Amino acid sequence: MRDLVALPKAELHIHLEGSIPAELVRELADRAGRPAPSLLSEHGWEPFGDHLRFIAAYVEVCELLTEMEDFRRAGFGLCGDLSRQGVRYAEVVFSPAQHAARLGDWFGPIEAVLDGFAAGERAFGVVARLAPDIIRDLGMEEARGTLDVALKFLGRGVVAINCAGSERAKPGVYAELVRTAVEAGLHSVPHAGEWAGPESIWETLASLAPERIGHGVQAIRDPSLVRHLAEVGIPLELCPTSNVATGAVASLQEHPFVRLRDAGVVVTLNSDDPGMFGSWIADEYEVARRVFGLSDEELAEVARTGVRSSFADAGLKGEMLTGIDAWLES
């Protein structure tokens, strides 16, 4: 049986703050003289149960990042963790608005993360790029601040604009900001249909010009949407363990990954918040092998789809695709 860590991978849906290992979260809490987040026990993260409890825990983690070195360290550490998963290229979601008001600085945190990525690329050979995240729940002023951050670092490590949150706020509210980002040269990779229904995906398609959709698992509830996604070829960034952990899907056995793929939808495999869910991308490939029943040939094709759906440069894509072929021939 081939080693899934050795399979070259692109990670297209991972949040920087949600990737921070539990031991570092505890260290940051100790330094600040604060208790660890309420759901983080000495044994690791307790079950979240639903997405609102997860979001609350995520915010608690964000609040522990208080110095620029914390952001640099998180970026560098993520590169090392990704390298140990067989990831050669990653597009990482980062939420400037979670930190700007607390620190009084919109630009310092992202600059520190990018510095950590640069050091991580030199040390581990992992290319990591950022997709700053418009958090719908926080409102328009914070969304404009996030756009300013993304535009400032466009071409300097930022490749895309994201749009996420609890999905209670309609995506169309931010259509003009995302249009500005796309016209400037950023890619649009919003979350949609993670917890909200298929209508969230339809509205996102109509208003945010997505090139990929984060999650999108609720599309399975609308056959016409599944057919449309297959026809237009917009990749979904699927994150099975995350979906179960936050209650978006009842169990791994019920996850629609295979049904969406078999219907012709372009699907990729990702980890989302591995520091909090305890499942990194190689673990997700193991889920695909063990629970979804994918063969090594199918797993290799999932990896190829991730590479092709990424915004990596052509040279790196070619190297990764060659490496996937070599893995399959081993």
Residue, then its C-alpha position, 0 to 999 in steps of 0.5 A: m500500500r502506497d504511503l499517502v504522505a509521499l503523495p505530492k499534494a496541493e492544500l487549497h483550503i486551510h486556515l492559518e489560525g485554525s492550523i496552529p497546534a494545540e501545544l502552541v495555543r496553550e503556550l500562547a495562553d500561558r504567556a498571556g496569563r490567560p486560560a486556554p480556550s474553553l474547549l481545549s483540554e489537556h487531551g486536545w480539542e473537545p468535540f465542537g458539536d456545531h459550527l457556532r461553537f467552533i467559530a467561538a473557539y476559533v476566535e479564542v485562538c485568534e485572540l491569543l496572537t498578540e505579537m508580530e512574532d506570533f504570526r511569523r511563527a505560525g506561518f513558518g510552523l505551518c510550512g513545516d507541518l505541511s511539508r510533513q504532510g507531503v504538501r508542496y503548495a498551499e493557499v492559506v486563508f488568513s483573517p486580518a479583521q480578527h486581529a486589526a482592532r485588537l492590535g490596532d494594525w491591519f498590515g503588520p500581522i499579514e506581513a509577519v505571516l508572509d515573512g514566516f512563509a518566506a522562511g518556511e519556503r527556504a527551510f522546507g521547500v513548501v510554497a505557501r500563498l495567502a487568501p485574506d478572508i472577508i468575514r461576513d459577520l463583521g460587516m462592511e467596514e472590516a470587509r473594506g479593511t480586508l480588501d485593502v490588505a489583500l490589494k496591498f500585498l497582491g503579488r507579494g504573497v497574496v493570490a486570492i480574496n476569500c469570503a467566509g463566516s457563519e453564512r448568516a450574512k448574504p454573500g451578495v452584500y460583498a459583491e462590489l468589494v469582491r469585484t474590485a479585488v478580481e478586477a485588480g488581479l486577485h482570484s475569488v475563492p469564497h466559502a459557500g454551502e458549508w452550513a447554509g443550503p444550496e441557495s448560498i451556493w447559487e447566490t455566491l455563483a451569481s454575485l462573487a465570481p468564484e473560481r473555486i468554492g470553499h466546501g460546497v457540500q450542501a450542493i448535494r441537496d439540489p440536483s440542478l445545482v450539482r449538474h450546474l457545478a459539473e457543467v461549469g467546472i468550478p472546483l469544490e474545496l471539500c474538507p470531510t473531517s471538518n464537515v463532520a466536526t462542525g455538524a455540516v455532515a452527520s458522519l464521514q460515511e454520509h459525506p457527499f465527496v464520492r457522490l459529487r465526484d461521480a456526478g462530474v463535479v470537480v472535487t479537491l481534498n483539504s483539511d480546513d482547520p487541522g490544528m483544531f480538528g486533528s486531521w491534516i491533509a494526509d489524514e484526509y487522503e486516508v479517509a478517502r482511502r479507508v471510508f470512501g473506498l478510493s483506489d490509489e489511482e483515484l487518490a492520485e487523480v484527486a491530488r492532480t485535481g488539487v494541483r490543477s485547481s490551484f494558482a501555483d505557477a506552471g513550473l511548480k504544477g508540472e513538477m507536482l504532476t510529475g511527482i504524482d505520476a512517480w508516486l503511482e508508479s512506485 
